[in-house]
């Protein structure tokens, strides 16, 4: 998961842009998502086929952000098979041209809102040096009145090449819809 180096994800006043729209991904978005991850530059790049699978099998809980016709962000998320009350967030990416517009926060809120009503926990992994991602998820927890806990995740030694940090799990919950959101989940 990556955001801007400063971690800023707040709207810039006075910026004139097409309105931001969020929608479920489709299999046909695979190439666009692959290209977006390349532009982000710090996410693990999966094959275009993996992003097609995301659009085909995980579209209910994943989201794509567009400014006009341009894909500028996405969140890949799925309900964890072995934890039925948990939504796992795999990747969040925002195009450099759209950073600072609240895209990542909007994507996370939309993925949670799209999950089943019994989902009350968000799981993700964030490496210790990824401060921008840590801030994003902690802000999500505050918006949803939830606590954040750490638990063991994926050890650095499990990644090939030896140039990866540990990826501990952030466990965020119990969640409720954001206070500012007038719509109810369900």
GUGUSE-439837 format. One line per 10 residues: number of its first residue (from 1); for each residue y negated, z, x of N, C-alpha, C. Coordinates in steps of 0.2 Angstrom, whole numbers. Example, Ala and Ser with C-alpha at 12.3 -4.5 7.8 and 13.67 -1.06 7.14 Angstrom:
BEGIN
1) 28/39/66/22/39/62/16/39/66 ~ 11/35/64/5/36/68/0/39/64
//
This chain:
BEGIN
1) 6/0/4/0/0/0/-6/0/4 ~ -11/-4/3/-17/-4/7/-23/-5/3 ~ -29/-2/5/-35/-2/2/-40/-4/8 ~ -46/-4/7/-51/-5/12/-51/1/17 ~ -53/-1/23/-52/4/28/-56/11/27 ~ -62/10/23/-65/16/21/-62/20/15 ~ -58/16/12/-55/19/6/-59/19/0 ~ -65/15/0/-69/15/-6/-66/10/-11 ~ -66/13/-17/-63/9/-23/-68/10/-29 ~ -74/11/-27/-79/12/-33/-83/6/-34
11) -85/5/-40/-89/-1/-42/-95/-2/-38 ~ -97/-8/-36/-103/-9/-33/-108/-11/-38 ~ -114/-7/-39/-119/-9/-44/-122/-16/-43 ~ -124/-19/-48/-127/-26/-47/-123/-32/-45 ~ -117/-31/-43/-113/-36/-41/-111/-41/-47 ~ -113/-47/-46/-111/-52/-52/-105/-55/-50 ~ -100/-54/-55/-93/-57/-54/-91/-58/-61 ~ -85/-62/-61/-82/-63/-67/-79/-56/-69 ~ -78/-55/-76/-75/-49/-78/-67/-48/-75 ~ -66/-42/-73/-59/-40/-71/-54/-40/-77
21) -49/-44/-76/-44/-43/-81/-37/-41/-78 ~ -33/-37/-82/-27/-35/-79/-22/-38/-84 ~ -16/-40/-81/-11/-42/-85/-4/-41/-82 ~ 2/-41/-86/8/-41/-82/9/-47/-78 ~ 13/-47/-72/14/-52/-68/19/-57/-72 ~ 20/-63/-70/25/-68/-72/28/-70/-66 ~ 34/-73/-66/38/-76/-61/34/-81/-57 ~ 30/-85/-61/26/-90/-58/20/-87/-54 ~ 19/-81/-54/14/-78/-49/17/-76/-42 ~ 23/-77/-41/26/-76/-35/22/-78/-29
31) 20/-85/-29/17/-88/-23/10/-84/-22 ~ 6/-83/-28/0/-80/-28/0/-73/-25 ~ 5/-69/-27/6/-62/-24/8/-62/-17 ~ 12/-67/-15/14/-68/-8/8/-69/-4 ~ 3/-74/-6/-3/-76/-3/-8/-70/-2 ~ -8/-66/-8/-12/-60/-8/-10/-55/-3 ~ -4/-54/-2/-1/-49/2/-3/-51/10 ~ -3/-58/11/-5/-60/17/-12/-59/19 ~ -16/-60/13/-24/-59/14/-25/-51/15 ~ -21/-47/12/-22/-40/13/-21/-38/20
41) -16/-41/23/-14/-40/30/-11/-34/32 ~ -10/-29/28/-7/-22/31/-1/-20/27 ~ 0/-24/21/6/-22/17/12/-26/20 ~ 18/-23/19/24/-26/21/25/-33/17 ~ 25/-38/20/26/-45/17/33/-46/15 ~ 34/-47/9/40/-48/6/41/-56/5 ~ 46/-59/3/47/-66/2/43/-67/-5 ~ 41/-74/-6/39/-76/-12/44/-75/-17 ~ 50/-75/-16/55/-74/-21/55/-67/-23 ~ 54/-62/-19/54/-55/-21/48/-54/-26
51) 43/-58/-25/37/-57/-29/38/-61/-36 ~ 42/-66/-36/45/-69/-42/49/-64/-46 ~ 54/-61/-42/58/-56/-46/54/-50/-49 ~ 49/-48/-45/44/-43/-48/41/-46/-55 ~ 39/-52/-55/36/-55/-61/41/-56/-67 ~ 47/-57/-65/53/-58/-70/56/-51/-72 ~ 57/-46/-68/61/-41/-70/57/-34/-70 ~ 51/-34/-67/47/-28/-67/40/-29/-70 ~ 39/-34/-74/33/-35/-77/30/-30/-82 ~ 35/-26/-85/32/-22/-90/28/-16/-87
61) 30/-14/-81/26/-9/-78/22/-11/-72 ~ 22/-17/-70/18/-19/-64/12/-23/-67 ~ 7/-24/-63/1/-27/-66/-2/-31/-60 ~ -6/-37/-63/-10/-41/-58/-17/-41/-61 ~ -21/-41/-56/-29/-40/-57/-32/-47/-56 ~ -36/-50/-60/-39/-56/-59/-46/-56/-60 ~ -50/-59/-56/-57/-61/-57/-58/-68/-59 ~ -59/-70/-65/-58/-77/-67/-51/-79/-66 ~ -50/-84/-63/-43/-87/-62/-40/-84/-56 ~ -44/-81/-52/-41/-79/-45/-37/-72/-45
71) -31/-72/-43/-28/-65/-42/-31/-62/-36 ~ -33/-56/-38/-37/-52/-33/-33/-45/-32 ~ -28/-43/-35/-25/-37/-34/-18/-37/-38 ~ -14/-32/-36/-8/-31/-40/-5/-24/-38 ~ -1/-22/-43/3/-16/-42/10/-17/-44 ~ 15/-16/-39/22/-17/-41/24/-10/-43 ~ 27/-9/-49/30/-2/-51/36/-3/-55 ~ 40/2/-55/46/2/-60/48/9/-61 ~ 51/10/-67/54/16/-69/60/17/-65 ~ 60/23/-61/65/25/-57/72/26/-60
81) 77/22/-58/83/22/-62/86/29/-62 ~ 86/33/-56/89/40/-56/84/45/-58 ~ 78/44/-60/73/49/-62/70/46/-68 ~ 73/47/-74/70/43/-80/63/45/-82 ~ 60/50/-80/53/52/-81/48/50/-76 ~ 51/46/-71/46/44/-65/45/37/-65 ~ 39/35/-63/37/28/-62/36/28/-54 ~ 39/23/-51/39/22/-44/34/17/-42 ~ 29/18/-38/24/13/-36/26/11/-29 ~ 28/4/-29/30/1/-23/24/-1/-18
91) 20/-6/-21/15/-9/-17/9/-9/-22 ~ 3/-8/-19/-4/-9/-22/-8/-13/-17 ~ -10/-19/-19/-14/-23/-14/-20/-25/-18 ~ -26/-25/-14/-32/-28/-17/-35/-33/-11 ~ -37/-39/-14/-40/-44/-9/-46/-41/-6 ~ -47/-42/0/-53/-40/3/-60/-42/-1 ~ -60/-47/-4/-66/-49/-8/-67/-45/-14 ~ -62/-41/-16/-63/-37/-22/-63/-30/-21 ~ -63/-28/-15/-63/-21/-13/-69/-18/-15 ~ -69/-11/-17/-75/-8/-20/-77/-9/-27
101) -72/-12/-31/-73/-14/-38/-69/-9/-42 ~ -65/-5/-40/-61/0/-44/-55/-4/-46 ~ -53/-9/-42/-47/-13/-44/-40/-9/-44 ~ -40/-6/-38/-33/-2/-37/-33/4/-42 ~ -38/7/-43/-38/13/-48/-36/10/-55 ~ -39/5/-57/-38/2/-63/-30/-1/-64 ~ -28/-3/-58/-21/-6/-58/-16/0/-59 ~ -17/6/-56/-13/12/-56/-13/14/-63 ~ -19/15/-66/-19/18/-73/-16/13/-78 ~ -16/6/-77/-13/2/-81/-5/2/-81
111) -3/3/-75/4/3/-74/7/9/-77 ~ 4/15/-76/6/21/-80/5/20/-87 ~ 0/18/-90/-1/17/-97/5/12/-100 ~ 7/8/-96/13/3/-98/20/6/-98 ~ 20/12/-95/27/15/-94/29/18/-101 ~ 35/20/-101/38/23/-107/34/30/-108 ~ 34/32/-114/30/39/-116/33/45/-112 ~ 39/45/-111/43/50/-107/41/51/-100 ~ 38/45/-97/36/45/-90/30/50/-89 ~ 32/55/-85/26/60/-84/25/61/-76
121) 28/57/-72/28/58/-65/27/51/-61 ~ 23/51/-56/22/45/-52/25/47/-45 ~ 29/42/-43/32/43/-36/29/37/-32 ~ 28/38/-26/26/33/-21/27/36/-14 ~ 27/31/-9/27/34/-2/21/31/1 ~ 18/36/5/12/34/9/13/37/16 ~ 12/33/21/13/35/28/7/40/29 ~ 8/45/34/2/50/35/-4/47/38 ~ -4/41/41/-10/38/43/-14/34/38 ~ -11/33/32/-14/28/27/-18/33/23
131) -24/34/25/-29/39/22/-32/36/15 ~ -33/29/16/-36/26/10/-31/27/4 ~ -24/25/5/-19/26/0/-18/33/-3 ~ -19/38/2/-18/45/0/-24/47/-4 ~ -30/44/-3/-36/46/-7/-35/43/-14 ~ -32/36/-14/-31/33/-21/-27/37/-25 ~ -21/39/-22/-16/43/-26/-18/50/-28 ~ -22/53/-24/-25/60/-26/-30/59/-31 ~ -34/54/-31/-39/52/-36/-35/51/-43 ~ -30/47/-43/-26/46/-49/-23/53/-51
141) -21/57/-47/-19/64/-49/-24/67/-53 ~ -30/67/-50/-36/71/-53/-37/68/-60 ~ -38/61/-60/-39/58/-67/-34/60/-72 ~ -28/61/-70/-23/63/-75/-21/70/-75 ~ -25/74/-72/-24/82/-73/-17/84/-70 ~ -15/81/-64/-8/82/-61/-9/85/-54 ~ -4/88/-52/-3/91/-45/0/85/-41 ~ -1/86/-35/3/82/-30/7/86/-25 ~ 13/84/-24/18/87/-20/21/82/-15 ~ 23/84/-9/26/80/-4/34/82/-4
151) 38/77/-3/45/78/-2/48/73/3 ~ 53/74/6/56/69/11/57/62/8 ~ 55/57/11/56/50/9/60/46/14 ~ 57/41/17/60/37/22/58/38/29 ~ 63/40/33/62/42/40/60/35/44 ~ 55/37/49/53/31/53/59/28/56 ~ 64/31/58/70/29/62/74/24/57 ~ 73/24/51/76/19/46/73/12/46 ~ 67/12/49/64/5/49/65/1/55 ~ 67/-5/55/68/-9/61/62/-10/65
161) 63/-10/72/58/-11/76/54/-5/79 ~ 55/0/76/53/7/79/45/7/79 ~ 42/3/75/34/4/75/32/6/68 ~ 36/10/64/34/12/58/34/20/58 ~ 29/23/54/29/30/52/34/32/47 ~ 35/38/47/38/41/41/35/39/35 ~ 38/39/29/35/37/23/38/43/18 ~ 34/49/18/36/54/13/34/52/6 ~ 38/55/1/36/54/-6/30/58/-8 ~ 26/55/-11/21/59/-15/23/59/-22
171) 24/65/-25/26/66/-31/20/69/-35 ~ 18/65/-40/12/67/-44/14/68/-51 ~ 13/74/-54/14/76/-61/14/83/-62 ~ 14/85/-68/15/81/-74/9/77/-76 ~ 9/71/-78/4/67/-79/2/67/-87 ~ -4/65/-88/-7/64/-95/-12/58/-94 ~ -13/55/-100/-18/50/-100/-25/52/-97 ~ -29/48/-94/-35/50/-91/-40/53/-97 ~ -44/58/-95/-48/61/-100/-53/56/-103 ~ -55/51/-99/-60/46/-101/-57/40/-105
181) -50/40/-105/-46/34/-109/-46/36/-116 ~ -49/32/-121/-48/34/-128/-42/32/-131 ~ -38/27/-127/-32/25/-130/-26/29/-128 ~ -21/29/-132/-15/34/-131/-10/29/-128 ~ -6/32/-124/0/29/-122/6/29/-127 ~ 10/24/-126/16/25/-131/18/19/-134
//
